[in-house]
C-alpha cells in the first residue's frame, strides 16, 4: 500500500458518504481510514453502512481536534508502510482521476526534486464551482492569494507555499520529520502552520492544476455584490483569531501579528454587512485574540 486516505469526521452525516465513495472509485490500491472525532449525529451510522474491504473506521469517542486526528493518520500510515497520506475533509469530493493525477505528479517531481513533501489539487467551491480556492503565498509577514488571475498561464505543477490540507497528498516521512501537525491549535490554521514548518525544514509543496476536487469551505456560502461570502460557525472564529494571531506573531513577529489584526478589523466590517450572526462571531474573534496573547491553546473552554 502506497497511499492511505485519511478522512477526519465530526458531525458530518450529511456529506461523509459522498466523500468516502469518491475515494473508493480510484483505480489505485488505497486504504481509506475515517477517524471520527466524537460525532453526536448519525455520522458513525453512515460510516458503518459503507461496506468495502478498503475502508475502516477509528472512532475516537471524543473530539480530539483536527491536528491530533491528522497525527493518528500519520502514525497509521507509517506503521503500515504507506509512503503517502492523502488528507480529505468530510465535505470534500474528488473529481474523477484526481488522486491518480496527484500521484503521478508526485512521482514525476520526486524523480528530479527530492525535497517534494506535498502536492495539492485545484480546489473548487462545491456550491459555486467556478470559484477556486487557490494556494496561499507567505511573504514573511502575511498570507496572500497565489495564482489568482494568472492560473491559466500554468500547464505544469508549480511550487507553492501553503494550500489547504483537504485534498493534499503528503509524504509520510516528511510529516514525521517535522513532528506532524500542531495539536495545540485543535482546529484552524493547522495546515498552514504545518506547511511553513515543512518549508523551513527544506521541503517543498506543489500545486497540480490538472487534478480537481470540490470542497465546502465554511458553513454558509452565498454570492454578494462584493463576491462570494463565506461564513463559518461562530465558534470557528475563535480558533481562527487565536491560532492565526499566535502563528503570525511566531512566524512573522509583532509586525505580522498587527497586519493580521488589521485584516481582522476589516473582516469585522464584512461580518456587519453579511453575517447572519455578526455579534456572536465578533465576540469569538475578540475572545480568540485575547487567549492568543495570554497563551491559551487547545480546545475552546465551554461557556460558564
C-alpha positions in Angstrom: 0.0 0.0 0.0 1.5 3.3 -1.1 -1.4 5.6 -0.2 -3.5 5.9 3.0 -6.5 8.2 2.5 -7.5 9.9 5.8 -10.9 11.5 6.3 -11.5 13.2 9.7 -15.1 13.4 10.6 -17.1 15.4 13.2 -20.9 15.6 12.7 -20.6 15.1 9.0 -23.5 12.8 8.4 -24.9 14.9 5.5 -21.7 14.8 3.4 -19.4 12.0 4.6 -20.9 9.3 2.3 -20.2 11.3 -0.9 -16.6 11.9 0.4 -15.8 8.3 1.1 -17.4 7.0 -2.1 -15.4 9.5 -4.2 -12.3 8.0 -2.8 -13.2 4.4 -3.4 -13.7 4.8 -7.2 -10.0 5.3 -7.6 -8.1 2.6 -9.6 -5.1 3.0 -7.3 -4.5 0.4 -4.5 -5.5 2.5 -1.5 -6.9 2.1 2.0 -9.4 4.6 3.3 -9.4 5.5 7.0 -12.1 7.6 8.6 -11.2 9.0 12.0 -14.4 10.0 13.8 -13.8 12.8 16.3 -16.7 12.1 18.7 -19.7 12.8 16.3 -23.0 13.2 18.0 -25.1 13.0 14.9 -25.6 10.0 12.5 -22.0 10.1 11.1 -21.0 6.7 12.6 -24.2 5.1 11.4 -23.5 6.3 7.9 -19.8 5.2 8.1 -20.8 1.8 9.3 -23.2 1.3 6.4 -20.3 1.6 3.9 -19.2 -2.0 3.0 -15.8 -2.1 1.3 -12.8 -4.0 2.4 -10.6 -1.0 1.7 -12.5 1.1 4.2 -12.2 1.2 8.0 -13.2 3.5 10.9 -11.4 4.6 14.1 -14.0 6.1 16.5 -12.1 8.4 18.8 -15.0 8.7 21.2 -14.3 12.4 21.8 -13.3 15.4 19.8 -9.5 15.2 19.8 -9.2 18.1 17.4 -8.1 18.2 13.8 -4.3 18.2 14.4 -4.5 15.2 16.7 -6.7 13.2 14.2 -4.3 14.0 11.4 -1.4 12.7 13.5 -3.4 9.5 14.1 -3.4 9.1 10.3 0.4 9.8 10.1 1.0 7.0 12.7 -1.3 4.5 10.9 0.3 5.3 7.6 3.8 4.9 8.9 3.0 1.7 10.8 1.6 0.1 7.6 4.4 1.2 5.4 2.4 3.7 3.3 4.6 6.3 1.7 1.8 8.8 1.1 -1.0 10.2 3.3 -3.9 11.8 1.4 -6.0 14.0 3.7 -9.6 14.9 3.0 -12.2 16.9 5.0 -15.6 15.3 5.4 -17.2 17.7 2.9 -14.7 17.3 0.1 -15.4 15.3 -3.1 -12.8 14.1 -5.6 -13.3 14.6 -9.3 -12.6 11.6 -11.5 -8.8 10.9 -11.7 -7.8 13.4 -9.0 -5.8 11.1 -6.9 -4.2 9.3 -9.9 -3.1 12.7 -11.3 -1.6 13.8 -7.9 0.2 10.5 -7.5 1.7 10.6 -11.0 2.8 14.2 -10.5 4.3 13.2 -7.1 6.4 10.5 -8.8 7.4 12.8 -11.6 8.5 15.5 -9.3 10.4 13.2 -7.0 12.5 11.9 -9.9 14.3 15.2 -10.0 13.2 17.1 -6.8 13.8 15.0 -3.7 12.5 17.8 -1.4 8.9 17.3 -2.5 6.7 16.9 0.5 3.1 17.6 -0.7 1.0 18.0 -3.8 -2.4 19.7 -3.8 -5.1 19.8 -6.5 -7.2 22.7 -7.8 -9.9 23.1 -5.1 -13.3 24.3 -6.4 -16.1 25.6 -4.2 -18.8 22.9 -4.1 -21.7 25.4 -4.2 -20.1 27.7 -6.8 -17.7 25.5 -8.9 -16.4 28.5 -10.9 -14.8 29.8 -7.6 -11.4 28.3 -6.9 -9.7 28.3 -3.5 -6.1 29.0 -4.6 -3.0 28.1 -2.5 -1.6 30.9 -0.3 1.7 32.7 -0.6 3.6 33.6 2.6 5.7 36.7 2.1 7.3 36.6 5.6 4.6 38.8 7.2 1.2 37.7 5.8 -0.6 35.2 3.6 -1.8 36.3 0.2 -3.7 34.5 -2.6 -1.4 32.9 -5.1 -2.1 32.5 -8.9 -5.5 34.2 -8.8 -6.0 35.7 -12.2 -2.9 34.1 -13.7 -3.7 30.4 -13.2 -4.3 29.9 -16.9 -0.6 30.5 -17.5 0.4 27.3 -15.9 0.4 23.9 -17.5 2.7 22.0 -15.2 2.9 21.6 -11.5 4.2 24.7 -9.7 5.8 25.2 -6.3 3.6 26.9 -3.7 3.8 28.0 0.0 0.6 26.7 1.5 -2.6 25.1 0.1 -5.4 23.9 2.3 -4.9 20.4 3.8 -8.0 18.9 2.3 -7.1 17.3 -1.0 -3.4 17.4 -0.3 -1.2 14.4 -0.8 1.6 14.3 1.8 4.8 12.3 2.0 4.6 10.5 5.3 8.3 10.7 6.1 8.3 14.5 5.6 5.4 14.9 8.1 7.3 12.6 10.5 10.4 14.7 10.1 8.7 17.8 11.4 6.7 16.1 14.2 3.4 16.1 12.4 0.6 18.6 12.8 0.2 21.1 15.7 -2.3 19.5 18.1 -2.4 22.6 20.4 -4.3 24.5 17.7 -7.1 22.0 17.8 -8.6 23.2 14.5 -7.9 26.0 12.1 -4.5 27.2 10.8 -3.3 23.6 11.4 -2.5 23.2 7.7 -0.7 26.5 7.1 1.4 26.1 10.3 2.4 22.6 9.1 3.3 23.8 5.6 5.5 26.6 6.8 7.3 24.2 9.1 7.8 21.9 6.1 9.3 24.7 4.1 11.5 25.8 7.0 12.8 22.2 7.2 13.8 22.4 3.5 10.8 20.6 1.9 8.7 21.9 -1.0 5.0 21.9 -1.7 3.4 21.9 -5.1 0.1 22.6 -6.9 -1.1 20.3 -9.6 -3.6 22.4 -11.6 -5.0 19.4 -13.6 -6.1 17.5 -10.5 -9.6 18.6 -9.5 -11.7 18.4 -6.3 -14.7 20.1 -4.7 -14.7 21.5 -1.2 -17.3 23.2 1.0 -15.4 25.9 2.9 -17.4 27.4 5.7 -21.0 26.8 7.0 -22.6 29.5 4.8 -21.7 30.3 1.2 -23.6 32.8 -0.9 -22.9 35.4 -3.6 -23.0 39.1 -2.7 -22.3 42.3 -4.6 -18.7 42.0 -3.5 -18.3 38.4 -4.5 -18.5 35.0 -2.6 -19.3 35.4 1.1 -18.1 32.5 3.2 -19.3 32.4 6.8 -18.2 29.9 9.4 -19.9 28.7 12.5 -19.4 31.4 15.2 -17.1 29.2 17.4 -14.7 28.7 14.5 -13.8 32.4 14.5 -12.3 31.9 18.0 -9.8 29.3 16.6 -9.1 31.4 13.5 -8.4 34.5 15.5 -6.4 32.7 18.3 -4.3 30.4 16.1 -3.6 32.9 13.4 -2.6 35.6 16.0 -0.2 33.2 17.6 1.1 31.9 14.2 1.6 35.3 12.7 3.5 36.5 15.8 5.7 33.4 15.9 6.5 33.3 12.2 6.5 37.0 11.3 6.9 38.9 14.5 4.9 41.7 16.0 4.5 43.5 12.6 3.0 40.4 11.1 0.6 40.0 14.0 -0.5 43.6 13.7 -1.0 43.3 10.0 -3.3 40.2 10.7 -5.2 42.2 13.3 -5.7 44.9 10.7 -7.3 42.3 8.5 -9.5 41.2 11.4 -10.9 44.7 11.7 -11.7 44.7 8.0 -13.4 41.3 8.4 -15.5 42.5 11.3 -16.8 45.2 8.9 -17.7 42.5 6.5 -19.4 40.5 9.2 -21.6 43.5 10.0 -22.6 43.7 6.3 -23.1 40.0 5.5 -23.2 37.8 8.6 -26.3 36.0 9.9 -25.0 36.3 13.5 -22.4 39.1 13.4 -22.2 39.9 17.1 -21.7 36.3 18.2 -18.9 35.9 15.5 -17.2 39.1 16.7 -17.4 38.0 20.3 -15.5 34.8 19.4 -12.9 36.7 17.4 -12.1 39.0 20.3 -12.0 36.1 22.7 -9.6 34.3 20.4 -7.3 37.3 20.1 -7.2 37.7 23.9 -6.5 34.0 24.5 -3.6 34.1 22.0 -2.0 36.9 23.8 -2.2 35.1 27.2 -1.1 31.9 25.7 -4.1 29.7 25.8 -4.3 26.7 23.4 -6.2 23.5 22.9 -10.0 23.1 22.8 -12.2 26.1 23.5 -13.4 26.1 27.1 -17.3 25.9 27.4 -19.2 29.0 28.4 -19.8 29.1 32.2 
